[in-house]
């Protein structure tokens, strides 16, 4: 799954369990950014169920069940790839270099990421690789590249609250 985190909180890549994949699919977290959205001058966090709510003709649970079935039936490894900011949010950090995003996607596809160790990120419980071919190790854990560690913790806590609000919305929508 592809996202663009404008707050510099999400890691460039995380391995997801099938349950986490469904959660992130239903959450649909990303950011509107200048250059891709008319009228946007600063990134804006958005949640769009199934990463495309306006285009979904069926109830979100139909798509989530289909995705879960495909993941389980084919033993799919799921990844969350973040092409957004590191080292801080917009105006503080920098956008993840496209060369690193390409290397991450290539490593996920060719299986290189399955042979590395992972550490659990404490805010969202994401499993973050400790290494990835052709990607600087220090950027894989986003907290490492923030000069202001307390600022990272605050931004991460704020993003978690947004996810929790979205989860309540999803629960109301789905159940």
C-alpha positions, 0 to 999 in steps of 0.5 A: 500500500502506498501512502504519503505521510506529510507529518514525517511519522510513518516509516518509509516501509513497514511490513504489515500483518494481514489484519494491519493491511486491512486496517490501513486499507480501510483507513486509507491514510495519505496526504493531499500535496501541492502539485497533485491537488488543485488549491493545495499549498500545504499538505493536508492529511486525509483518510479515504476508505479503501484509498478511494472512497468516492469510487467504491460502489460497494460497502467497504467491508466487501472490499476488505473481505475480498482483500483479506481472502486474497492475502490469506489464500495466496500468503501475500506479504503486505507492505506499507510504503510511505513516500512522504516526509522524513526528519520532520513534517512539511517545511521541517523535514524533507521528502523521501528521495524517489530513489529510496522509494524505488529501492524499497519497492524493488526489495519488497518485490524481489524478496530482499526485505523478507531476509532482514530483521525488523523492529516494532515501531511503538506508536502504530505497532508497525514492523520496520526493517532495520536494513534495506538494500540501497536505502540508508539504514538511519531513515528506516526508523523515522524517529532516528532522523528527527533532530527533535525527538520530543517533536517526533513523539508529539507528531506520532501521538497526534497521528495516532489520534487521527487514526483512532478517530478514523477507526471510529468512523470506520466502525460506524460505517461498517458495523 
